[in-house]
Amino acid sequence: MRTAALTELTVKRPLRRAPTHPGVLMREIIEEHLELPIAEAARRMKISRQSLHAALDGRGAVSADMALRFARLAGSAPELYVRMQAMYDLWHAQRRLAPELRQITSASQAS
């Protein structure tokens, strides 16, 4: 099995802009690069059309399972989609929990 080399890249985006949901990238790859109908991509990935649509529309998270299936279809690295999902989730959670997080005192500052 071939292992993809991962490199760290510095992300330079406006701080207020949300990270892109991995489904956006997946949709672009399916439609523009692979030129497959969504139903055909779902069939090849052995998942329901509804599950794939949910991920592509950003309504559903891209799980490790989905990332592996999509990476196999597209010939890409599943780690990319998992990291994109993690960054997307963290960004939204940080904003949703901001008031509560401000009230939590760090253990290193408590002493």
C-alpha atoms as one frame of an Amber mdcrd trajectory, in Angstrom:
protein
   0.000   0.000   0.000   1.346   3.378  -0.996   1.440   6.079   1.674   0.824
   9.663   0.625   3.376  12.177   1.854   1.706  14.851   3.930   3.051  18.354
   4.065   2.059  21.123   6.407   0.798  24.232   4.685   0.173  27.577   6.305
  -3.408  28.612   5.736  -3.777  32.269   4.895  -7.455  33.104   4.858  -9.470
  35.886   6.425  -9.911  35.060  10.104 -13.655  35.589  10.014 -14.300  33.309
   7.054 -15.379  29.786   7.909 -13.236  26.928   6.648 -14.667  25.219   3.601
 -16.767  22.128   4.244 -15.033  19.130   2.623 -18.226  18.338   0.734 -17.707
  21.469  -1.366 -14.374  20.141  -2.571 -15.801  16.657  -3.066 -18.645  18.037
  -5.204 -16.176  19.953  -7.357 -14.069  16.836  -7.878 -17.087  14.663  -8.731
 -18.745  17.126 -11.078 -15.817  18.919 -12.717 -12.900  16.495 -12.627 -14.443
  13.029 -12.577 -17.499  14.226 -14.521 -19.757  11.733 -12.751 -23.412  12.133
 -11.853 -23.876  12.133  -8.062 -25.948   8.937  -8.241 -23.130   7.146 -10.088
 -20.509   8.386  -7.606 -22.673   7.139  -4.709 -23.136   3.756  -6.400 -19.386
   3.380  -6.903 -18.729   4.436  -3.305 -21.301   1.845  -2.095 -23.342   4.450
  -0.187 -26.801   5.886  -0.626 -27.332   8.855  -2.894 -28.916  10.667   0.056
 -25.792  10.170   2.215 -23.554  11.544  -0.488 -25.878  14.501  -1.138 -25.882
  15.330   2.598 -22.081  15.472   2.645 -21.828  17.397  -0.613 -24.401  19.955
   0.560 -22.641  20.441   3.905 -25.632  19.059   5.847 -23.707  15.951   6.891
 -20.209  15.562   8.241 -17.604  13.777   6.173 -16.768  10.801   8.382 -13.580
   8.738   8.199 -15.634   6.099   6.370 -16.856   8.627   3.803 -13.350  10.088
   3.406 -11.909   6.633   2.709 -14.600   5.807   0.177 -14.298   9.140  -1.587
 -10.498   9.025  -1.634 -10.669   5.597  -3.243 -13.075   6.902  -5.894 -11.064
  10.042  -6.619  -7.575   8.637  -6.147  -6.774  11.121  -3.406  -5.754  11.126
   0.272  -8.534  10.589   2.845  -6.617  12.644   5.415  -7.398  15.815   3.470
 -11.165  15.418   3.889 -10.896  14.386   7.556  -8.721  17.427   8.345 -11.051
  19.743   6.447 -14.005  18.392   8.447 -12.121  18.807  11.740 -11.221  22.419
  10.919 -14.813  23.126   9.839 -16.212  21.603  13.052 -13.720  23.392  15.321
 -14.362  26.775  13.723 -18.136  26.448  14.173 -17.868  25.017  17.709 -15.520
  27.803  18.756 -18.034  30.436  17.709 -21.010  28.579  19.177 -19.259  28.032
  22.535 -17.414  31.375  22.746 -19.375  32.757  25.723 -18.911  29.547  27.733
 -15.266  29.158  26.780 -14.505  32.679  28.064 -15.818  31.602  31.495 -13.499
  28.576  31.770 -10.325  29.233  33.697  -7.266  27.410  32.417  -5.815  24.865
  34.872  -2.396  26.534  34.497  -3.897  29.893  35.563  -5.922  28.498  38.481
  -3.000  28.077  40.893
